[in-house]
Amino acid sequence: MNKVWLVTGASSGLGRALVETAVADGDVVIGAARRPEAMADLVAAHPDQVEALRLDVADTAAAEPAVRDVVARHGRIDVLVNNAGRGHVGAFEETTDEELRDLFDVHVFGPAALVRAVLPHMRERRSGAIVQMSSLGGQTSYPGFSAYSGSKFALEGMSEALAGEVAEYGIKVLVVEPGSFRTSLYEGTRASADSGTYATVGGTRAMVKAGFDNEAGDPARAATLILAALESGSTPLHLPLGEDGVSAVLDHLDQVREEVETWQKRTRATGFRD
């Protein structure tokens, strides 16, 4: 039986690639976006398979009505993809509470609201999949990306717990961690006020401002791999994507292991002594 997908941030980048790949697989996709008119070509080309839904994921109150509407019309949601997101650059000290909260609304609270809305339906059917689009920045971070990575780290931590909770109901959780792909992520990147205090952040700002015209990541290939991972009998919890994404995650894990092992004799000895 063909699947019913709900994909946020579906009008461009990896979200759009997932829509196209799922449609090619014969599935039905409800693509959610703040500007659904950007999906008009997909809807026109596949009127029986693609629907455009106006949804701002930061508006958490809109999550449940949106899910209720999709389930009422299609009977179920087999795959939820929390893909909507944007970049942010700025030093930790430069980032305001408002900027931080706005980013968490998009990357944490919005996805959480959608997960809560779909889970009762998936539990009832004892099947389903939740795809959380994170980033290599959800496993490691760099100067200037504290807010962005903070929100992605939070999403990943919640998703790891979620995976353990829903497995008994036959529900899969897949956390995708792309490196640099040819998407519009950096076009929507916001920046904190530049104090000029931190030289390392200045380098990051310049990199983001210059753009990533030569990113190696192909969204279509990424989407194909995500579908393959979901269909696998051993769907991974973490799926880094791209040469840079895989290398960054593995290098970070090696660094953490080295630090833990270097200090473990002393850190293990911090309990009460008899």
C-alpha positions as CSV (number, residue, x, y, z in Angstrom):
1,M,0.0,0.0,0.0
2,N,1.3,3.4,-0.9
3,K,2.3,5.7,1.9
4,V,0.9,9.1,3.0
5,W,3.6,11.6,3.8
6,L,3.5,15.0,5.6
7,V,6.7,17.0,4.8
8,T,7.4,20.4,6.3
9,G,9.6,22.9,4.5
10,A,8.6,21.1,1.3
11,S,8.9,24.0,-1.1
12,S,12.6,23.8,-1.6
13,G,15.9,21.9,-0.9
14,L,15.8,18.5,0.8
15,G,12.1,18.9,1.5
16,R,11.2,19.3,-2.1
17,A,13.6,16.5,-3.1
18,L,11.8,14.2,-0.6
19,V,8.4,15.1,-2.1
20,E,9.7,14.3,-5.6
21,T,11.2,11.0,-4.6
22,A,8.2,9.9,-2.6
23,V,5.9,10.7,-5.5
24,A,8.1,8.8,-7.9
25,D,7.7,5.9,-5.5
26,G,3.9,6.1,-5.9
27,D,3.2,7.8,-2.6
28,V,0.9,10.7,-1.7
29,V,2.6,13.7,-0.2
30,I,1.2,16.7,1.7
31,G,3.9,19.3,1.4
32,A,3.7,21.9,4.1
33,A,5.3,25.3,3.7
34,R,4.9,28.9,4.7
35,R,4.5,29.7,1.0
36,P,2.7,26.8,-0.6
37,E,2.4,28.6,-3.9
38,A,6.1,27.7,-4.4
39,M,4.9,24.1,-4.8
40,A,2.4,24.9,-7.6
41,D,4.4,23.1,-10.2
42,L,4.5,19.9,-8.2
43,V,0.8,20.0,-7.5
44,A,0.0,20.7,-11.2
45,A,2.3,17.8,-12.3
46,H,1.0,15.3,-9.8
47,P,-2.6,16.5,-8.8
48,D,-3.5,13.0,-7.4
49,Q,-0.3,12.7,-5.4
50,V,0.8,16.1,-4.1
51,E,-1.1,18.7,-2.0
52,A,0.3,22.0,-0.8
53,L,-0.5,23.0,2.8
54,R,0.1,26.4,4.3
55,L,1.8,25.9,7.6
56,D,4.3,27.8,9.7
57,V,5.9,25.2,12.0
58,A,6.7,27.9,14.5
59,D,2.9,28.3,15.1
60,T,2.6,25.3,17.3
61,A,-1.1,25.7,17.7
62,A,-1.5,25.0,14.0
63,A,0.1,21.5,14.2
64,E,-2.9,19.5,15.6
65,P,-5.5,21.0,13.2
66,A,-3.2,20.4,10.2
67,V,-2.7,16.8,11.2
68,R,-6.3,16.2,11.9
69,D,-7.2,17.6,8.5
70,V,-4.8,15.3,6.7
71,V,-5.9,12.2,8.6
72,A,-9.6,13.1,7.9
73,R,-9.0,13.3,4.2
74,H,-6.4,10.5,3.7
75,G,-7.1,8.2,6.7
76,R,-3.5,8.2,8.0
77,I,-0.1,9.7,8.0
78,D,2.6,7.1,7.5
79,V,5.6,9.3,7.4
80,L,6.1,12.7,9.1
81,V,9.2,14.6,8.0
82,N,10.2,17.6,10.2
83,N,12.3,19.3,7.6
84,A,11.5,23.0,7.9
85,G,14.5,25.0,9.2
86,R,16.8,27.9,8.7
87,G,20.4,28.9,9.5
88,H,21.6,31.3,12.1
89,V,25.1,32.7,12.7
90,G,26.4,34.7,15.6
91,A,28.7,34.3,18.6
92,F,27.1,32.9,21.8
93,E,27.5,36.2,23.5
94,E,26.0,38.1,20.6
95,T,22.8,35.9,20.3
96,T,19.8,37.4,22.0
97,D,17.1,35.5,23.9
98,E,14.6,36.5,21.1
99,E,16.8,35.1,18.4
100,L,17.4,31.9,20.3
101,R,13.8,31.4,21.1
102,D,12.8,32.0,17.5
103,L,15.2,29.3,16.3
104,F,14.0,26.8,18.9
105,D,10.4,27.5,17.7
106,V,11.4,26.3,14.2
107,H,13.7,23.5,15.1
108,V,12.4,22.1,18.4
109,F,8.9,23.3,19.5
110,G,7.4,23.1,16.0
111,P,8.6,19.6,15.3
112,A,7.6,18.5,18.8
113,A,4.1,19.7,18.3
114,L,3.8,17.8,15.0
115,V,5.2,14.7,16.6
116,R,2.7,14.9,19.4
117,A,-0.1,15.4,16.9
118,V,0.7,12.3,14.7
119,L,1.7,9.8,17.4
120,P,-1.9,8.9,18.5
121,H,-2.7,8.0,14.9
122,M,0.5,6.0,14.4
123,R,0.1,4.2,17.7
124,E,-3.4,3.2,16.8
125,R,-2.2,1.7,13.5
126,R,1.0,0.4,15.2
127,S,3.1,1.7,12.3
128,G,4.7,4.9,11.0
129,A,7.9,6.7,10.7
130,I,9.2,10.1,12.0
131,V,12.1,11.7,10.1
132,Q,13.8,14.5,12.0
133,M,16.0,16.6,9.7
134,S,18.9,17.6,11.8
135,S,22.4,18.5,10.6
136,L,26.0,17.6,11.1
137,G,25.6,20.6,13.5
138,G,23.3,18.3,15.5
139,Q,26.4,16.2,16.5
140,T,29.2,18.8,16.6
141,S,29.5,22.6,16.4
142,Y,31.7,25.4,15.4
143,P,32.3,29.1,16.4
144,G,29.3,31.1,15.2
145,F,26.8,28.2,15.2
146,S,26.0,28.0,18.9
147,A,22.3,28.8,18.5
148,Y,21.8,26.7,15.4
149,S,23.6,23.7,16.8
150,G,22.0,24.2,20.2
151,S,18.5,23.7,18.6
152,K,19.7,20.7,16.6
153,F,21.3,19.1,19.6
154,A,18.0,19.5,21.4
155,L,16.1,17.9,18.5
156,E,18.4,15.0,18.5
157,G,18.3,14.4,22.2
158,M,14.5,14.4,22.2
159,S,14.5,12.1,19.2
160,E,16.7,9.5,20.8
161,A,14.4,9.2,23.7
162,L,11.4,9.2,21.4
163,A,12.8,6.3,19.4
164,G,13.0,4.2,22.6
165,E,9.4,5.1,23.5
166,V,7.7,4.4,20.3
167,A,9.5,1.3,19.1
168,E,7.0,-1.0,20.8
169,Y,4.3,0.4,18.6
170,G,6.2,-0.3,15.4
171,I,7.1,3.3,14.8
172,K,10.5,4.2,13.4
173,V,12.5,7.4,14.2
174,L,15.2,8.5,11.8
175,V,17.5,11.5,12.5
176,V,19.1,12.8,9.3
177,E,22.4,14.7,9.7
178,P,23.3,16.3,6.3
179,G,26.5,18.1,5.6
180,S,26.6,20.8,2.9
181,F,23.9,20.2,0.2
182,R,22.7,22.4,-2.6
183,T,19.7,23.8,-0.8
184,S,18.4,27.3,0.1
185,L,19.3,26.9,3.8
186,Y,21.9,29.6,3.8
187,E,19.7,32.0,1.8
188,G,17.4,32.2,4.8
189,T,20.2,32.4,7.4
190,R,19.8,35.2,10.0
191,A,22.7,36.8,11.8
192,S,23.1,38.3,15.3
193,A,24.6,41.8,15.5
194,D,28.3,41.6,14.9
195,S,30.3,42.9,17.8
196,G,33.6,42.1,16.1
197,T,34.8,40.5,19.4
198,Y,35.4,37.0,18.2
199,A,37.7,36.5,15.2
200,T,36.7,32.9,14.7
201,V,33.0,33.9,14.3
202,G,34.0,36.5,11.8
203,G,35.4,33.7,9.6
204,T,32.1,31.8,9.9
205,R,30.1,34.9,9.0
206,A,32.2,35.4,5.9
207,M,31.7,31.8,4.9
208,V,27.9,32.0,5.2
209,K,27.8,35.3,3.4
210,A,29.8,34.0,0.5
211,G,27.3,31.2,0.1
212,F,27.8,27.6,-0.9
213,D,27.6,27.4,-4.6
214,N,29.9,24.5,-4.8
215,E,28.3,22.2,-2.1
216,A,28.9,18.6,-3.0
217,G,25.6,17.3,-1.6
218,D,22.9,16.3,-4.1
219,P,19.4,16.6,-2.5
220,A,17.9,14.0,-4.9
221,R,20.5,11.4,-3.9
222,A,20.0,12.2,-0.2
223,A,16.2,11.8,-0.6
224,T,16.7,8.4,-2.3
225,L,18.9,7.2,0.6
226,I,16.4,8.4,3.2
227,L,13.7,6.4,1.6
228,A,16.0,3.4,1.5
229,A,16.8,3.8,5.2
230,L,13.1,3.9,6.1
231,E,12.4,0.8,4.1
232,S,15.4,-1.1,5.6
233,G,14.8,-3.8,8.1
234,S,17.4,-2.1,10.3
235,T,16.6,1.6,10.0
236,P,19.4,3.6,11.7
237,L,18.6,6.2,14.3
238,H,21.3,8.5,13.0
239,L,22.0,9.0,9.3
240,P,24.8,11.5,8.5
241,L,24.8,12.5,4.8
242,G,27.6,13.6,2.5
243,E,31.3,13.3,2.7
244,D,31.6,16.2,5.0
245,G,28.7,15.2,7.1
246,V,30.0,11.6,7.7
247,S,33.6,12.8,8.4
248,A,32.5,15.6,10.8
249,V,30.4,13.1,12.9
250,L,33.0,10.4,13.0
251,D,35.8,13.0,13.8
252,H,33.6,14.4,16.7
253,L,32.9,10.9,18.1
254,D,36.7,10.1,18.0
255,Q,37.4,13.4,19.8
256,V,34.8,12.7,22.5
257,R,36.1,9.1,23.0
258,E,39.7,10.3,23.3
259,E,38.7,12.9,26.0
260,V,36.6,10.4,28.0
261,E,39.3,7.8,27.9
262,T,42.0,10.3,28.9
263,W,40.1,11.3,32.0
264,Q,38.2,8.1,32.8
265,K,40.4,6.9,35.6
266,R,39.7,10.1,37.6
267,T,36.1,10.5,36.5
268,R,35.2,7.0,37.5
269,A,36.7,7.6,40.9
270,T,34.2,10.4,41.8
271,G,31.8,8.2,43.8
272,F,31.6,7.9,47.6
273,R,34.4,5.9,49.2
274,D,33.6,3.2,51.6
